[in-house]
Amino acid sequence: MYDVIIVGGGPAGSTLGRKLSKEGYKVLLIEKHVFPRYKACGGGITKRCYKLLDIDISQYVEDITNEIIFRFPNDRTIALQTGEPIIYQVDRVKFDKYLIDKAAYYGCEIHDGELFYDFYQHDKGLVVVTDRGEYETKVLVGADGINSNVAHKANLINGKKGIALEGEVYVDNSLIDGLKGKVVVDFNAIRYGYGWVFPKGDRLSIGVGTFLNKVSDIKEMLSKMIEENVDGNIKDCKIYGHQLSFPDGSDGVFNNDKIILIGDATRLADPFTGEGIYNALLTADISFDVLKKHFSGECGLDEYTIRLNREVVPDVGWAYRLAQFTYNNMDFIEKSVRYFPNVLSYFVDIMMGDNTYKNFKLKVPMYSLRVMTSKTKIKVEKNVS
């Protein structure tokens, strides 16, 4: 019997598998894809997320962002520049493979290319059913993404969903080099969301994402985003779609007596930016702490839901409120930023891990009026090209 079976080999599942295995627990990780596998994602790891990593990923960082170019309605463009990294750009194919290899190194048993079907109760544990066989476990962890089959089978569905479409655009190196150290965030690109341009080692990741659950012309919006940011010299372009979680900050239920959910299966990604890796790693860390206590008899698995609702959900709720206001009042936001551009530095502090969403009602006015300044030295330029 396994102590833990994890379904899903993304950052949350592989991180938990590595940490538990390193502590001597018997862990099996089941992943439906064969590694290395493509993951539709911008691949931007914010500084606050980077701080959560307890392993060195420097060899997998393809670019370091210290400038964000924001595009607003009425052709307003503002650039924020810092002397410190804000975002670390990674190729998710290589990054996720590295994380899964680290889990295997510490003894986590990896079954990739295997499909999870179901589970059923047996004696003191669960039996997990896959296309290859059956495995007994004390605890089952659903780390299988926003459309988690584990969550569905366990009746632990939380949150709402949005959609995103991304192009991996292969262009001349000169265009990639011109964007090194920068990312573009375009609020004109799509309704109730934004477009992005992230440089990678050999391509540009260009996408559009929205917290609406359906947009009929999203393909046209992505095409326009690509055309506006690439001078027509495209060598190749591969298009991928994926869904975004859009939690509203309501308390959720993320476990039962033998099952917990982590990563995107919780649907607790950032409802303002769509960033998912930060809360994936955070939920992996919290679940690791809870599982250790659970196996030593110090707590039940309900401790996991209690901690998420106390430590994660409140800030997600404030991010949701901010997203509602921002995306429904973009003209007002554009005018506010035009006259008080320093307010954007508050959001840089969030990405740096130096501030939280729940402080925005108090601190945004203070940032705007320069009563309070960012912990990171920031230069603001208006109407950049």
N, C-alpha and C positions, 0 to 999 in steps of 0.2 A: 504493500500500500504506500502511496505517495503522501507526504505531508500536505503538499499543495500541487494542484494542477492549474496552470495558467493557460487560458485560451487567448492567443493574440501575441505577436512578437514585435510590436512597435516599441517606442521608447518606454512606455509605462510597464508593459509586460516583461521586457528584457531587463529593465532596471530592477524590478521586484525579484525576478528570477535570479539575477546575479547576487543581490543582497542576501536573499534567503539561503541560496546555495553556499555562499561564503560562510554563513553561520552554521552550516552543517545540516540543514534541512534537506529532505529528499524532494526534489522539485522536477516536474515535467512541464515543459512549455510546448504547446501545440499551435502551429501556425499554418494556415491554409495555403499560403504562397511558399515558393521555394526561394530561399535567400541565395544571392542578393535579389531583391525585388523592388520594383518602382513603387513609390508612394507619392500620390498627387498632393503636393504641399509646396508652399513658397520656399520653405527651407530656411526661414529666418529664426535664429535663436536669440532672443533678447538677452540683455546683460543680466536681468533678474533671473532668467532661466539658466543662463550659464553658471551663475553662482550656486545653483542647486546641484550641478554636476559634481560628483565626487571622483570622476575619472578624467584623464587628460584627453581632450578631443582636438587638440591644436593641429594635428596632422590632417584632420578632416575639414578644417575651416578653409573655404575657398575665397572668401573675401570678408573684410571687416568694415562695417558701416560706421562712419562718423559724421555723415551728412544725410538728412532726410529732406527731400524736396516735396512740399505739400502743394498740390494744385487745387484751387477753389473755383467756384463759379465766377463769372465775369473776368476770366483770364487772370485772376490773381494767383501769384505764385510766391511762396515764402520758403526759404531754406533755413534749416537749423543745422549749425555746424558745431561739433564738439572736438575736443582734443582726446577724447576717450572713446572706446568702442561702445556703440549702442546696440548693434545687432551683429551676430556672427552668422555668415552665410554658409550653409552646408548642403551637400548633395545627399538627399535622404536615402538614396540607394546605398552609398558608402557608409553614411552615418549609422543607419539602422543595422547594417551588417556588422559594423564594429561593435555596437552595443550587444547584439546577439552573440557574437564571438566571445565577448567578455563574460557573458552569462555562462556560456559553455565552458570557458576556461576554469571557472570556479565550481564546476560540477553540475550545472543545470542540464538536464537531459532535453535535447532539442529534437522535436519531431516537426520538421517543416514539410510542406506539401501534403499535409494531413487535414482532413475536414472534420470539424466538430459537428456532431449531429444532435446529441441530447444527453441527458443525465437522468439517473433514477436513484432513489434511496436504497441503501443496502447496509444492514447491520448498523454500525456506528458512523458510517460515512456515505459517500456518494460513489456511484459508478458512472464514469464518463464514457460516452459512446461516440466513436469516430468511424470513419470509413475503413480504418485498419483493425479496429478491435475495441476492447473495453478495458478501462483502467480504474482502479479504486483509489480514492483520495479522501483525506479528512476535510479539506477545504478546496473549493473551486473558485478561481478568480477569473472574472470576465474582463479581459483587456482587448476585446475584439472590435473596438471602434464604435462609431456613432450609431451604426445599425446592429449593435451587439446581439448575436444570437443567444448568448448566455442571458443577457438582460431580458430578452423576449421570453425565453423558456422559464425564467425565474419570476416573471411578472414584476420586474424592477425598472420599468421605463421611466425616465425623467426627461424634462426639458423639451425644447422645440428644435426645428432644423431650418437652416438656410442652405444656399447652394453657391458653388463657385465653379468657375471654368478657367483653366490655366493652359497656356501654351509654353512649351519648352522650345525656345526660338534660337536656332543656331545661325549666327551672323558672323561678319568679319571680326577678327580680334580687335581691330581698332575701335569698333563701337563698344565692345565689352570693356576695353581698357578705359574708354572715356567715362564709363559709369562706375569704375572701381571706387570703392569707398562711399558710394552713394546708393540710396534707394529712392524711388518715386512713389508717392502715395497720392492718387488722383481721385478726388471726391466728385469729379464730373463724370466718371466712367460708367456708373451704374446707380440705379435708384436704391436708396437705403443700404448703401455699402460703399465700396471704393475699389479702385483698380491699383495694381502695383507693378513695379519693375524691380526685380532683384537680379543683380549680376552674379553669375557663377563662373567657374573656371573656364568653361567652353561654350557657354550659352547665356541667354537671358531668360529668366522665369518671369513671364508677363501674364497677369491674370486679372479677373474681376470676380468679386464676391459680394453677396448680398444676404441680409438676414431675412429677406422674403423667401417663402418656400417655393415660389414659382415665378419665373421671369421668361416670357415667351421669346424675347429677342436677345437673350444673353449671348448667343453666338455672334450676333452682329455687334454687340457691345465689345466683346473680346477682340473681334477683327479690327474695330476702330481703335482700340487701345494699342494693338500691335502696330497698326499703320502709323499712329501718331508718334510712336517711340522707336520705330525702326525705319531707316531710309530706303525701304524697298529691297534691300540687298539681303534677302533671307536664303540661307543655304538649305535649311530644313525647319519644319515646325511640326511638333507633335502636340495634339490637344488632348487634355484629360479633364474630366469632370469629377467633382467630389462634393460631399455635403459638409456643412458647417453646423456645429451645435450652437444653439441660441438660448441659453438658460435665462430665466427672468429673476433669479435670486430667491425663488421660493425654496423652502426646506424640502429636501428630497429624502428618499429611502434608498440607500446604496448597498444594503446587505440583507441577508436573512440569516438563519442559524448556521448555514454551511457555505454560503456564497457571498462574495463581495465583488463590486465593480470598481475598476480603476481606469484612468486615462479617458479617452473619448467615450467609453461606454457609460461614464457618469453624465455625459453631456454638460460638462462644466467648463468648456472652453470660454475664453474671454469674449463676452457678448459685445464689446466695443470694437475690438481689433480682429477677432476671430482666431487669435493665437491659441493653439492647443497644447503645444509641447510643455509649456510651463506647468499647467495644471496636471498634465500627464505625469511629469516627474514628481510634482508635489503629492499627488494622490498615491503614487508608488511609495514614496517615503512614509506617508502616514499609514498606509496599509502594512508596510514592513514593521513599523512600531507596534501596531495593533496585533498583528499575527504573532509576533514574538511574545507579547503579553498573553495572548489567547492560548498559545501552546504551553505556557508555563502556569496556566490556570488563574491568571490575574484578572482576566476580563472576558466577556463574551464578544462576539463579532459586532454586536450593536454599538460598541465603542467606536467603531469606524464611522458609522453614520453620524453619531453624535459629534465626532471631531470634524467631519466635513462641514456639517451644518454650523459649527461654531467657528472654524478656522478658514474656510474657503468660501462658502455660500454668501456670507454678508458682503464681501468685497465684490463678488460676482453680481450681486443685486444692485450695488451702486453703479457698476459698469453698465448694467442693463438700463438703468434710469438715464444715465448719461448718453447712451446710444440712442434711446428713444428721443431725447431732446435734440441731440445733434443732428441725426439723420432726418428728423421732421422739420428742422429749422435751419437748413443749410445756408440760406441767404443771411440770416441773422448771425450765424457762426462766422461766415466770411467777413461780414462787416466788423464783428468784434475782433477777429484776428487781425484785420487790416489796421485797426487803431491800437490794439493791445497785443501785438505779436508775441510778447514774452509769455503769454498764457500757454503757448505750445510747449514751453520748457517744462511745465508741470507734467505733461504726458511723457516727456523724455525721462523725467524722474521716475515715473511709474515703470517704464521699460528698463530703467537702470536698477530697479528694485529699491529705490530710495524714497518712494512714496506709494500711496494706495488710492484706489478709487473712492473709498468711503470718506476721504478727506476733501474731496473736490469742492463741496459747497462752501467750506471755510477757506480753503487755500487758493482756489482759482482766482477769486478777487484780489487776494494778496499778491499772487504772482503777477496779475495783470497790472497792478499799480506799483509793482516793484517794491512793495513792502517786504515781500519775501522773494528770494532768488533761488534758482536751481542750485543743487549741490554740485552739479557738473557745470563747468564753465562753458557757456553756450553763446554763439554768435548768431544773430538773426539778420537775414538779408531779405528784402522785399523785391518782388517782381524780377526774380532771377530767370534766366533763359533755360 
